[in-house]
Amino acid sequence: MSTEPAVATDGEAVSAIEDITSQMIAEHGSMRAALAAAVSQNEDLRRRLDMTMAAVSYGFSRGWHHKQE
């Protein structure tokens, strides 16, 4: 029994990214607005991750993040 993950076929991952990109451009009306929304969402996720890392102990996370000094 193999535990190796399945290899994605050519273009499989790119297709998903292209679909999401097209959807964002359609929702926001332009590439510039879609990019601004994506950057804003990324900053929000980074802020949430920072807050989570501060709230979760090193031992509980089994070391997936560095100890805060």
Sequence and secondary structure as in RCSB ss.txt:
>XXXX:A:sequence
MSTEPAVATDGEAVSAIEDITSQMIAEHGSMRAALAAAVSQNEDLRRRLDMTMAAVSYGFSRGWHHKQE
>XXXX:A:secstr
         TTHHHHHHHHHHHHHHHHHSSHHHHHHHHHHHHHHHHHHHHHHHHHS TTTTTTSS    
